[in-house]
């Protein structure tokens, strides 16, 4: 049985989509676990700001991580409690 070029490319696309989907499911569990580990309210605000920067404003991952780290440093230096 020979496959036409259309069916071959469709199978390739389906396989690629499945791989991306499976890795996104596997990768989401640690993110959920880390989000549940947040104990201070200001940490949720920083996480929300990072989510907006990543998804709504389409900023890069590295600048977003650096901005979130800077926000955490600033917030704790002005007296907000550190997580336990």
HTML snippet that shows the backbone in 3Dmol.js (N, CA, C, O; Angstrom):
<script src="https://3Dmol.org/build/3Dmol-min.js"></script>
<div id="view" style="width:600px;height:400px;position:relative"></div>
<script>
const pdb = `
ATOM      1  N   UNK A   1       0.839  -1.176   0.000  1.00  0.00           N
ATOM      2  CA  UNK A   1       0.000   0.000   0.000  1.00  0.00           C
ATOM      3  C   UNK A   1       0.884   1.240   0.000  1.00  0.00           C
ATOM      4  O   UNK A   1       1.785   1.354   0.831  1.00  0.00           O
ATOM      5  N   UNK A   2       0.647   2.137  -0.889  1.00  0.00           N
ATOM      6  CA  UNK A   2       1.415   3.382  -0.951  1.00  0.00           C
ATOM      7  C   UNK A   2       0.556   4.515  -0.402  1.00  0.00           C
ATOM      8  O   UNK A   2      -0.665   4.551  -0.556  1.00  0.00           O
ATOM      9  N   UNK A   3       1.241   5.409   0.228  1.00  0.00           N
ATOM     10  CA  UNK A   3       0.559   6.571   0.786  1.00  0.00           C
ATOM     11  C   UNK A   3       0.751   7.756  -0.135  1.00  0.00           C
ATOM     12  O   UNK A   3       1.830   7.956  -0.693  1.00  0.00           O
ATOM     13  N   UNK A   4      -0.270   8.517  -0.286  1.00  0.00           N
ATOM     14  CA  UNK A   4      -0.135   9.740  -1.077  1.00  0.00           C
ATOM     15  C   UNK A   4       0.611  10.770  -0.234  1.00  0.00           C
ATOM     16  O   UNK A   4       0.642  10.661   0.991  1.00  0.00           O
ATOM     17  N   UNK A   5       1.206  11.760  -0.874  1.00  0.00           N
ATOM     18  CA  UNK A   5       1.933  12.788  -0.120  1.00  0.00           C
ATOM     19  C   UNK A   5       1.041  13.499   0.896  1.00  0.00           C
ATOM     20  O   UNK A   5       1.508  13.905   1.961  1.00  0.00           O
ATOM     21  N   UNK A   6      -0.242  13.649   0.565  1.00  0.00           N
ATOM     22  CA  UNK A   6      -1.143  14.333   1.491  1.00  0.00           C
ATOM     23  C   UNK A   6      -1.349  13.525   2.767  1.00  0.00           C
ATOM     24  O   UNK A   6      -1.338  14.085   3.863  1.00  0.00           O
ATOM     25  N   UNK A   7      -1.534  12.217   2.634  1.00  0.00           N
ATOM     26  CA  UNK A   7      -1.767  11.402   3.823  1.00  0.00           C
ATOM     27  C   UNK A   7      -0.491  11.290   4.661  1.00  0.00           C
ATOM     28  O   UNK A   7      -0.560  11.217   5.887  1.00  0.00           O
ATOM     29  N   UNK A   8       0.675  11.277   4.003  1.00  0.00           N
ATOM     30  CA  UNK A   8       1.933  11.212   4.733  1.00  0.00           C
ATOM     31  C   UNK A   8       2.148  12.488   5.536  1.00  0.00           C
ATOM     32  O   UNK A   8       2.546  12.427   6.699  1.00  0.00           O
ATOM     33  N   UNK A   9       1.891  13.631   4.935  1.00  0.00           N
ATOM     34  CA  UNK A   9       2.087  14.880   5.664  1.00  0.00           C
ATOM     35  C   UNK A   9       1.062  15.022   6.780  1.00  0.00           C
ATOM     36  O   UNK A   9       1.360  15.593   7.828  1.00  0.00           O
ATOM     37  N   UNK A  10      -0.141  14.507   6.563  1.00  0.00           N
ATOM     38  CA  UNK A  10      -1.163  14.556   7.605  1.00  0.00           C
ATOM     39  C   UNK A  10      -0.748  13.691   8.792  1.00  0.00           C
ATOM     40  O   UNK A  10      -0.922  14.101   9.940  1.00  0.00           O
ATOM     41  N   UNK A  11      -0.205  12.510   8.537  1.00  0.00           N
ATOM     42  CA  UNK A  11       0.265  11.640   9.618  1.00  0.00           C
ATOM     43  C   UNK A  11       1.419  12.297  10.362  1.00  0.00           C
ATOM     44  O   UNK A  11       1.501  12.206  11.587  1.00  0.00           O
ATOM     45  N   UNK A  12       2.297  12.949   9.641  1.00  0.00           N
ATOM     46  CA  UNK A  12       3.430  13.632  10.254  1.00  0.00           C
ATOM     47  C   UNK A  12       2.946  14.775  11.141  1.00  0.00           C
ATOM     48  O   UNK A  12       3.443  14.954  12.253  1.00  0.00           O
ATOM     49  N   UNK A  13       1.982  15.546  10.652  1.00  0.00           N
ATOM     50  CA  UNK A  13       1.433  16.654  11.440  1.00  0.00           C
ATOM     51  C   UNK A  13       0.730  16.131  12.690  1.00  0.00           C
ATOM     52  O   UNK A  13       0.870  16.701  13.772  1.00  0.00           O
ATOM     53  N   UNK A  14      -0.020  15.051  12.536  1.00  0.00           N
ATOM     54  CA  UNK A  14      -0.725  14.475  13.679  1.00  0.00           C
ATOM     55  C   UNK A  14       0.261  14.000  14.731  1.00  0.00           C
ATOM     56  O   UNK A  14       0.047  14.214  15.924  1.00  0.00           O
ATOM     57  N   UNK A  15       1.330  13.362  14.303  1.00  0.00           N
ATOM     58  CA  UNK A  15       2.353  12.882  15.228  1.00  0.00           C
ATOM     59  C   UNK A  15       3.018  14.054  15.945  1.00  0.00           C
ATOM     60  O   UNK A  15       3.259  13.985  17.150  1.00  0.00           O
ATOM     61  N   UNK A  16       3.314  15.119  15.220  1.00  0.00           N
ATOM     62  CA  UNK A  16       3.938  16.297  15.795  1.00  0.00           C
ATOM     63  C   UNK A  16       3.023  16.964  16.825  1.00  0.00           C
ATOM     64  O   UNK A  16       3.472  17.358  17.902  1.00  0.00           O
ATOM     65  N   UNK A  17       1.740  17.087  16.485  1.00  0.00           N
ATOM     66  CA  UNK A  17       0.783  17.686  17.412  1.00  0.00           C
ATOM     67  C   UNK A  17       0.667  16.846  18.670  1.00  0.00           C
ATOM     68  O   UNK A  17       0.608  17.388  19.774  1.00  0.00           O
ATOM     69  N   UNK A  18       0.634  15.529  18.519  1.00  0.00           N
ATOM     70  CA  UNK A  18       0.528  14.647  19.675  1.00  0.00           C
ATOM     71  C   UNK A  18       1.746  14.794  20.588  1.00  0.00           C
ATOM     72  O   UNK A  18       1.601  14.811  21.810  1.00  0.00           O
ATOM     73  N   UNK A  19       2.945  14.899  20.006  1.00  0.00           N
ATOM     74  CA  UNK A  19       4.153  15.068  20.812  1.00  0.00           C
ATOM     75  C   UNK A  19       4.120  16.371  21.601  1.00  0.00           C
ATOM     76  O   UNK A  19       4.455  16.391  22.785  1.00  0.00           O
ATOM     77  N   UNK A  20       3.721  17.449  20.953  1.00  0.00           N
ATOM     78  CA  UNK A  20       3.645  18.738  21.634  1.00  0.00           C
ATOM     79  C   UNK A  20       2.610  18.683  22.750  1.00  0.00           C
ATOM     80  O   UNK A  20       2.858  19.167  23.854  1.00  0.00           O
ATOM     81  N   UNK A  21       1.445  18.092  22.465  1.00  0.00           N
ATOM     82  CA  UNK A  21       0.393  17.989  23.469  1.00  0.00           C
ATOM     83  C   UNK A  21       0.849  17.151  24.661  1.00  0.00           C
ATOM     84  O   UNK A  21       0.618  17.528  25.810  1.00  0.00           O
ATOM     85  N   UNK A  22       1.490  16.023  24.394  1.00  0.00           N
ATOM     86  CA  UNK A  22       1.903  15.156  25.498  1.00  0.00           C
ATOM     87  C   UNK A  22       2.955  15.833  26.361  1.00  0.00           C
ATOM     88  O   UNK A  22       2.922  15.691  27.584  1.00  0.00           O
ATOM     89  N   UNK A  23       3.892  16.570  25.759  1.00  0.00           N
ATOM     90  CA  UNK A  23       4.886  17.275  26.560  1.00  0.00           C
ATOM     91  C   UNK A  23       4.263  18.415  27.343  1.00  0.00           C
ATOM     92  O   UNK A  23       4.712  18.709  28.451  1.00  0.00           O
ATOM     93  N   UNK A  24       3.245  19.065  26.805  1.00  0.00           N
ATOM     94  CA  UNK A  24       2.608  20.143  27.552  1.00  0.00           C
ATOM     95  C   UNK A  24       1.861  19.592  28.754  1.00  0.00           C
ATOM     96  O   UNK A  24       1.824  20.241  29.800  1.00  0.00           O
ATOM     97  N   UNK A  25       1.269  18.420  28.634  1.00  0.00           N
ATOM     98  CA  UNK A  25       0.587  17.801  29.767  1.00  0.00           C
ATOM     99  C   UNK A  25       1.597  17.386  30.823  1.00  0.00           C
ATOM    100  O   UNK A  25       1.377  17.611  32.013  1.00  0.00           O
ATOM    101  N   UNK A  26       2.695  16.788  30.406  1.00  0.00           N
ATOM    102  CA  UNK A  26       3.730  16.364  31.350  1.00  0.00           C
ATOM    103  C   UNK A  26       4.346  17.582  32.029  1.00  0.00           C
ATOM    104  O   UNK A  26       4.624  17.548  33.227  1.00  0.00           O
ATOM    105  N   UNK A  27       4.557  18.636  31.290  1.00  0.00           N
ATOM    106  CA  UNK A  27       5.182  19.837  31.844  1.00  0.00           C
ATOM    107  C   UNK A  27       4.272  20.654  32.732  1.00  0.00           C
ATOM    108  O   UNK A  27       4.758  21.478  33.507  1.00  0.00           O
ATOM    109  N   UNK A  28       2.965  20.455  32.646  1.00  0.00           N
ATOM    110  CA  UNK A  28       2.057  21.269  33.441  1.00  0.00           C
ATOM    111  C   UNK A  28       2.003  20.836  34.899  1.00  0.00           C
ATOM    112  O   UNK A  28       1.703  21.657  35.766  1.00  0.00           O
ATOM    113  N   UNK A  29       2.284  19.573  35.195  1.00  0.00           N
ATOM    114  CA  UNK A  29       2.198  19.103  36.580  1.00  0.00           C
ATOM    115  C   UNK A  29       3.196  19.804  37.495  1.00  0.00           C
ATOM    116  O   UNK A  29       2.796  20.245  38.572  1.00  0.00           O
ATOM    117  N   UNK A  30       4.463  19.930  37.133  1.00  0.00           N
ATOM    118  CA  UNK A  30       5.375  20.670  38.019  1.00  0.00           C
ATOM    119  C   UNK A  30       4.965  22.129  38.188  1.00  0.00           C
ATOM    120  O   UNK A  30       5.125  22.688  39.272  1.00  0.00           O
ATOM    121  N   UNK A  31       4.444  22.749  37.145  1.00  0.00           N
ATOM    122  CA  UNK A  31       4.015  24.147  37.257  1.00  0.00           C
ATOM    123  C   UNK A  31       2.867  24.284  38.241  1.00  0.00           C
ATOM    124  O   UNK A  31       2.830  25.231  39.027  1.00  0.00           O
ATOM    125  N   UNK A  32       1.933  23.351  38.204  1.00  0.00           N
ATOM    126  CA  UNK A  32       0.809  23.390  39.139  1.00  0.00           C
ATOM    127  C   UNK A  32       1.305  23.151  40.560  1.00  0.00           C
ATOM    128  O   UNK A  32       0.856  23.819  41.491  1.00  0.00           O
ATOM    129  N   UNK A  33       2.216  22.217  40.734  1.00  0.00           N
ATOM    130  CA  UNK A  33       2.776  21.950  42.062  1.00  0.00           C
ATOM    131  C   UNK A  33       3.507  23.169  42.609  1.00  0.00           C
ATOM    132  O   UNK A  33       3.387  23.487  43.792  1.00  0.00           O
ATOM    133  N   UNK A  34       4.258  23.850  41.760  1.00  0.00           N
ATOM    134  CA  UNK A  34       4.977  25.042  42.205  1.00  0.00           C
ATOM    135  C   UNK A  34       4.008  26.169  42.551  1.00  0.00           C
ATOM    136  O   UNK A  34       4.233  26.896  43.519  1.00  0.00           O
ATOM    137  N   UNK A  35       2.946  26.324  41.785  1.00  0.00           N
ATOM    138  CA  UNK A  35       1.963  27.367  42.074  1.00  0.00           C
ATOM    139  C   UNK A  35       1.251  27.100  43.396  1.00  0.00           C
ATOM    140  O   UNK A  35       0.911  28.040  44.115  1.00  0.00           O
ATOM    141  N   UNK A  36       1.024  25.845  43.719  1.00  0.00           N
ATOM    142  CA  UNK A  36       0.390  25.513  44.999  1.00  0.00           C
ATOM    143  C   UNK A  36       1.318  25.765  46.181  1.00  0.00           C
ATOM    144  O   UNK A  36       0.857  25.886  47.316  1.00  0.00           O
ATOM    145  N   UNK A  37       2.617  25.845  45.925  1.00  0.00           N
ATOM    146  CA  UNK A  37       3.581  26.071  46.994  1.00  0.00           C
ATOM    147  C   UNK A  37       3.671  27.538  47.403  1.00  0.00           C
ATOM    148  O   UNK A  37       4.339  27.858  48.386  1.00  0.00           O
ATOM    149  N   UNK A  38       3.021  28.428  46.678  1.00  0.00           N
ATOM    150  CA  UNK A  38       3.042  29.844  47.038  1.00  0.00           C
ATOM    151  C   UNK A  38       2.266  30.043  48.335  1.00  0.00           C
ATOM    152  O   UNK A  38       1.132  29.581  48.464  1.00  0.00           O
ATOM    153  N   UNK A  39       2.876  30.728  49.289  1.00  0.00           N
ATOM    154  CA  UNK A  39       2.243  30.890  50.597  1.00  0.00           C
ATOM    155  C   UNK A  39       1.864  32.323  50.921  1.00  0.00           C
ATOM    156  O   UNK A  39       1.004  32.552  51.771  1.00  0.00           O
ATOM    157  N   UNK A  40       2.472  33.270  50.280  1.00  0.00           N
ATOM    158  CA  UNK A  40       2.200  34.681  50.570  1.00  0.00           C
ATOM    159  C   UNK A  40       1.343  35.288  49.456  1.00  0.00           C
ATOM    160  O   UNK A  40       1.530  34.958  48.285  1.00  0.00           O
ATOM    161  N   UNK A  41       0.410  36.164  49.808  1.00  0.00           N
ATOM    162  CA  UNK A  41      -0.455  36.775  48.787  1.00  0.00           C
ATOM    163  C   UNK A  41       0.304  37.543  47.706  1.00  0.00           C
ATOM    164  O   UNK A  41      -0.101  37.549  46.543  1.00  0.00           O
ATOM    165  N   UNK A  42       1.408  38.193  48.093  1.00  0.00           N
ATOM    166  CA  UNK A  42       2.146  38.954  47.092  1.00  0.00           C
ATOM    167  C   UNK A  42       2.761  38.049  46.029  1.00  0.00           C
ATOM    168  O   UNK A  42       2.988  38.486  44.901  1.00  0.00           O
ATOM    169  N   UNK A  43       3.036  36.784  46.379  1.00  0.00           N
ATOM    170  CA  UNK A  43       3.578  35.849  45.398  1.00  0.00           C
ATOM    171  C   UNK A  43       2.552  35.554  44.298  1.00  0.00           C
ATOM    172  O   UNK A  43       2.917  35.388  43.134  1.00  0.00           O
ATOM    173  N   UNK A  44       1.274  35.489  44.669  1.00  0.00           N
ATOM    174  CA  UNK A  44       0.219  35.264  43.686  1.00  0.00           C
ATOM    175  C   UNK A  44       0.103  36.458  42.736  1.00  0.00           C
ATOM    176  O   UNK A  44      -0.162  36.294  41.545  1.00  0.00           O
ATOM    177  N   UNK A  45       0.302  37.649  43.275  1.00  0.00           N
ATOM    178  CA  UNK A  45       0.257  38.855  42.437  1.00  0.00           C
ATOM    179  C   UNK A  45       1.404  38.845  41.432  1.00  0.00           C
ATOM    180  O   UNK A  45       1.211  39.163  40.259  1.00  0.00           O
ATOM    181  N   UNK A  46       2.595  38.479  41.894  1.00  0.00           N
ATOM    182  CA  UNK A  46       3.759  38.410  40.991  1.00  0.00           C
ATOM    183  C   UNK A  46       3.529  37.339  39.930  1.00  0.00           C
ATOM    184  O   UNK A  46       3.839  37.556  38.759  1.00  0.00           O
ATOM    185  N   UNK A  47       2.991  36.185  40.324  1.00  0.00           N
ATOM    186  CA  UNK A  47       2.689  35.123  39.361  1.00  0.00           C
ATOM    187  C   UNK A  47       1.658  35.587  38.333  1.00  0.00           C
ATOM    188  O   UNK A  47       1.798  35.309  37.143  1.00  0.00           O
ATOM    189  N   UNK A  48       0.627  36.291  38.789  1.00  0.00           N
ATOM    190  CA  UNK A  48      -0.378  36.822  37.865  1.00  0.00           C
ATOM    191  C   UNK A  48       0.222  37.823  36.892  1.00  0.00           C
ATOM    192  O   UNK A  48      -0.100  37.819  35.704  1.00  0.00           O
ATOM    193  N   UNK A  49       1.092  38.676  37.403  1.00  0.00           N
ATOM    194  CA  UNK A  49       1.768  39.637  36.525  1.00  0.00           C
ATOM    195  C   UNK A  49       2.640  38.946  35.491  1.00  0.00           C
ATOM    196  O   UNK A  49       2.700  39.371  34.337  1.00  0.00           O
ATOM    197  N   UNK A  50       3.313  37.884  35.904  1.00  0.00           N
ATOM    198  CA  UNK A  50       4.144  37.120  34.959  1.00  0.00           C
ATOM    199  C   UNK A  50       3.275  36.442  33.909  1.00  0.00           C
ATOM    200  O   UNK A  50       3.650  36.393  32.738  1.00  0.00           O
ATOM    201  N   UNK A  51       2.124  35.920  34.308  1.00  0.00           N
ATOM    202  CA  UNK A  51       1.217  35.279  33.346  1.00  0.00           C
ATOM    203  C   UNK A  51       0.702  36.296  32.328  1.00  0.00           C
ATOM    204  O   UNK A  51       0.603  35.996  31.138  1.00  0.00           O
ATOM    205  N   UNK A  52       0.380  37.487  32.798  1.00  0.00           N
ATOM    206  CA  UNK A  52      -0.073  38.544  31.873  1.00  0.00           C
ATOM    207  C   UNK A  52       1.048  38.923  30.921  1.00  0.00           C
ATOM    208  O   UNK A  52       0.823  39.087  29.722  1.00  0.00           O
ATOM    209  N   UNK A  53       2.267  39.064  31.457  1.00  0.00           N
ATOM    210  CA  UNK A  53       3.398  39.424  30.597  1.00  0.00           C
ATOM    211  C   UNK A  53       3.655  38.359  29.541  1.00  0.00           C
ATOM    212  O   UNK A  53       3.939  38.681  28.387  1.00  0.00           O
ATOM    213  N   UNK A  54       3.556  37.090  29.931  1.00  0.00           N
ATOM    214  CA  UNK A  54       3.842  36.007  28.989  1.00  0.00           C
ATOM    215  C   UNK A  54       2.742  35.843  27.942  1.00  0.00           C
ATOM    216  O   UNK A  54       3.025  35.749  26.748  1.00  0.00           O
ATOM    217  N   UNK A  55       1.490  35.809  28.392  1.00  0.00           N
ATOM    218  CA  UNK A  55       0.411  35.432  27.485  1.00  0.00           C
ATOM    219  C   UNK A  55      -0.283  36.620  26.828  1.00  0.00           C
ATOM    220  O   UNK A  55      -0.545  36.581  25.626  1.00  0.00           O
ATOM    221  N   UNK A  56      -0.584  37.662  27.574  1.00  0.00           N
ATOM    222  CA  UNK A  56      -1.300  38.803  26.999  1.00  0.00           C
ATOM    223  C   UNK A  56      -0.353  39.752  26.268  1.00  0.00           C
ATOM    224  O   UNK A  56      -0.652  40.217  25.169  1.00  0.00           O
ATOM    225  N   UNK A  57       0.786  40.032  26.887  1.00  0.00           N
ATOM    226  CA  UNK A  57       1.737  40.968  26.285  1.00  0.00           C
ATOM    227  C   UNK A  57       2.776  40.283  25.400  1.00  0.00           C
ATOM    228  O   UNK A  57       3.543  40.946  24.702  1.00  0.00           O
ATOM    229  N   UNK A  58       2.794  38.939  25.436  1.00  0.00           N
ATOM    230  CA  UNK A  58       3.686  38.124  24.616  1.00  0.00           C
ATOM    231  C   UNK A  58       5.156  38.488  24.811  1.00  0.00           C
ATOM    232  O   UNK A  58       5.909  38.618  23.846  1.00  0.00           O
ATOM    233  N   UNK A  59       5.550  38.648  26.067  1.00  0.00           N
ATOM    234  CA  UNK A  59       6.951  38.911  26.397  1.00  0.00           C
ATOM    235  C   UNK A  59       7.714  37.595  26.449  1.00  0.00           C
ATOM    236  O   UNK A  59       7.110  36.523  26.496  1.00  0.00           O
ATOM    237  N   UNK A  60       9.012  37.674  26.440  1.00  0.00           N
ATOM    238  CA  UNK A  60       9.843  36.476  26.473  1.00  0.00           C
ATOM    239  C   UNK A  60       9.918  35.891  27.878  1.00  0.00           C
ATOM    240  O   UNK A  60       9.597  36.553  28.866  1.00  0.00           O
ATOM    241  N   UNK A  61      10.345  34.646  27.940  1.00  0.00           N
ATOM    242  CA  UNK A  61      10.421  33.936  29.218  1.00  0.00           C
ATOM    243  C   UNK A  61      11.514  34.523  30.111  1.00  0.00           C
ATOM    244  O   UNK A  61      11.278  34.773  31.293  1.00  0.00           O
ATOM    245  N   UNK A  62      12.689  34.742  29.564  1.00  0.00           N
ATOM    246  CA  UNK A  62      13.811  35.220  30.378  1.00  0.00           C
ATOM    247  C   UNK A  62      13.534  36.620  30.937  1.00  0.00           C
ATOM    248  O   UNK A  62      13.731  36.824  32.135  1.00  0.00           O
ATOM    249  N   UNK A  63      13.089  37.589  30.138  1.00  0.00           N
ATOM    250  CA  UNK A  63      12.776  38.900  30.731  1.00  0.00           C
ATOM    251  C   UNK A  63      11.664  38.827  31.775  1.00  0.00           C
ATOM    252  O   UNK A  63      11.687  39.563  32.761  1.00  0.00           O
ATOM    253  N   UNK A  64      10.700  37.948  31.563  1.00  0.00           N
ATOM    254  CA  UNK A  64       9.610  37.806  32.535  1.00  0.00           C
ATOM    255  C   UNK A  64      10.123  37.230  33.842  1.00  0.00           C
ATOM    256  O   UNK A  64       9.744  37.696  34.916  1.00  0.00           O
ATOM    257  N   UNK A  65      10.992  36.207  33.760  1.00  0.00           N
ATOM    258  CA  UNK A  65      11.582  35.644  34.979  1.00  0.00           C
ATOM    259  C   UNK A  65      12.435  36.676  35.717  1.00  0.00           C
ATOM    260  O   UNK A  65      12.390  36.760  36.944  1.00  0.00           O
ATOM    261  N   UNK A  66      13.196  37.446  34.980  1.00  0.00           N
ATOM    262  CA  UNK A  66      14.028  38.474  35.608  1.00  0.00           C
ATOM    263  C   UNK A  66      13.171  39.549  36.270  1.00  0.00           C
ATOM    264  O   UNK A  66      13.492  40.009  37.366  1.00  0.00           O
ATOM    265  N   UNK A  67      12.089  39.951  35.616  1.00  0.00           N
ATOM    266  CA  UNK A  67      11.186  40.954  36.192  1.00  0.00           C
ATOM    267  C   UNK A  67      10.490  40.415  37.436  1.00  0.00           C
ATOM    268  O   UNK A  67      10.330  41.139  38.418  1.00  0.00           O
ATOM    269  N   UNK A  68      10.074  39.143  37.404  1.00  0.00           N
ATOM    270  CA  UNK A  68       9.432  38.546  38.576  1.00  0.00           C
ATOM    271  C   UNK A  68      10.418  38.435  39.735  1.00  0.00           C
ATOM    272  O   UNK A  68      10.053  38.675  40.885  1.00  0.00           O
ATOM    273  N   UNK A  69      11.646  38.077  39.442  1.00  0.00           N
ATOM    274  CA  UNK A  69      12.668  38.004  40.493  1.00  0.00           C
ATOM    275  C   UNK A  69      12.935  39.384  41.084  1.00  0.00           C
ATOM    276  O   UNK A  69      13.050  39.531  42.301  1.00  0.00           O
ATOM    277  N   UNK A  70      13.033  40.390  40.228  1.00  0.00           N
ATOM    278  CA  UNK A  70      13.250  41.759  40.709  1.00  0.00           C
ATOM    279  C   UNK A  70      12.070  42.223  41.560  1.00  0.00           C
ATOM    280  O   UNK A  70      12.260  42.868  42.591  1.00  0.00           O
ATOM    281  N   UNK A  71      10.852  41.893  41.129  1.00  0.00           N
ATOM    282  CA  UNK A  71       9.663  42.263  41.911  1.00  0.00           C
ATOM    283  C   UNK A  71       9.696  41.593  43.279  1.00  0.00           C
ATOM    284  O   UNK A  71       9.382  42.231  44.284  1.00  0.00           O
ATOM    285  N   UNK A  72      10.069  40.325  43.332  1.00  0.00           N
ATOM    286  CA  UNK A  72      10.165  39.628  44.616  1.00  0.00           C
ATOM    287  C   UNK A  72      11.202  40.240  45.527  1.00  0.00           C
ATOM    288  O   UNK A  72      10.972  40.381  46.728  1.00  0.00           O
ATOM    289  N   UNK A  73      12.331  40.602  44.976  1.00  0.00           N
ATOM    290  CA  UNK A  73      13.390  41.224  45.771  1.00  0.00           C
ATOM    291  C   UNK A  73      12.934  42.573  46.310  1.00  0.00           C
ATOM    292  O   UNK A  73      13.147  42.886  47.481  1.00  0.00           O
ATOM    293  N   UNK A  74      12.313  43.359  45.460  1.00  0.00           N
ATOM    294  CA  UNK A  74      11.835  44.683  45.885  1.00  0.00           C
ATOM    295  C   UNK A  74      10.748  44.553  46.947  1.00  0.00           C
ATOM    296  O   UNK A  74      10.776  45.258  47.956  1.00  0.00           O
ATOM    297  N   UNK A  75       9.796  43.658  46.725  1.00  0.00           N
ATOM    298  CA  UNK A  75       8.688  43.502  47.669  1.00  0.00           C
ATOM    299  C   UNK A  75       9.165  43.016  49.037  1.00  0.00           C
ATOM    300  O   UNK A  75       8.670  43.480  50.064  1.00  0.00           O
ATOM    301  N   UNK A  76      10.111  42.098  49.059  1.00  0.00           N
ATOM    302  CA  UNK A  76      10.615  41.632  50.359  1.00  0.00           C
ATOM    303  C   UNK A  76      11.508  42.669  51.017  1.00  0.00           C
ATOM    304  O   UNK A  76      11.575  42.730  52.245  1.00  0.00           O
ATOM    305  N   UNK A  77      12.198  43.490  50.224  1.00  0.00           N
ATOM    306  CA  UNK A  77      13.067  44.508  50.819  1.00  0.00           C
ATOM    307  C   UNK A  77      12.268  45.660  51.428  1.00  0.00           C
ATOM    308  O   UNK A  77      12.777  46.377  52.290  1.00  0.00           O
ATOM    309  N   UNK A  78      11.016  45.846  50.985  1.00  0.00           N
ATOM    310  CA  UNK A  78      10.196  46.894  51.598  1.00  0.00           C
ATOM    311  C   UNK A  78       9.390  46.374  52.775  1.00  0.00           C
ATOM    312  O   UNK A  78       8.619  47.119  53.380  1.00  0.00           O
ATOM    313  N   UNK A  79       9.565  45.092  53.105  1.00  0.00           N
ATOM    314  CA  UNK A  79       8.975  44.598  54.333  1.00  0.00           C
ATOM    315  C   UNK A  79       7.925  43.526  54.217  1.00  0.00           C
ATOM    316  O   UNK A  79       7.431  43.052  55.240  1.00  0.00           O
ATOM    317  N   UNK A  80       7.560  43.119  53.012  1.00  0.00           N
ATOM    318  CA  UNK A  80       6.593  42.028  52.899  1.00  0.00           C
ATOM    319  C   UNK A  80       7.240  40.722  53.374  1.00  0.00           C
ATOM    320  O   UNK A  80       8.441  40.524  53.194  1.00  0.00           O
ATOM    321  N   UNK A  81       6.456  39.844  53.970  1.00  0.00           N
ATOM    322  CA  UNK A  81       7.054  38.647  54.565  1.00  0.00           C
ATOM    323  C   UNK A  81       7.602  37.662  53.538  1.00  0.00           C
ATOM    324  O   UNK A  81       7.057  37.494  52.447  1.00  0.00           O
ATOM    325  N   UNK A  82       8.691  37.026  53.925  1.00  0.00           N
ATOM    326  CA  UNK A  82       9.258  35.950  53.118  1.00  0.00           C
ATOM    327  C   UNK A  82       8.443  34.685  53.343  1.00  0.00           C
ATOM    328  O   UNK A  82       7.903  34.487  54.432  1.00  0.00           O
ATOM    329  N   UNK A  83       8.343  33.826  52.336  1.00  0.00           N
ATOM    330  CA  UNK A  83       7.642  32.564  52.543  1.00  0.00           C
ATOM    331  C   UNK A  83       8.425  31.653  53.475  1.00  0.00           C
ATOM    332  O   UNK A  83       9.651  31.737  53.559  1.00  0.00           O
ATOM    333  N   UNK A  84       7.719  30.798  54.162  1.00  0.00           N
ATOM    334  CA  UNK A  84       8.358  29.882  55.122  1.00  0.00           C
ATOM    335  C   UNK A  84       8.647  28.567  54.473  1.00  0.00           C
ATOM    336  O   UNK A  84       9.182  27.665  55.118  1.00  0.00           O
TER     337      UNK A  84
END
`;
const viewer = $3Dmol.createViewer("view");
viewer.addModel(pdb, "pdb");
viewer.setStyle({}, {cartoon: {color: "spectrum"}});
viewer.zoomTo();
viewer.render();
</script>
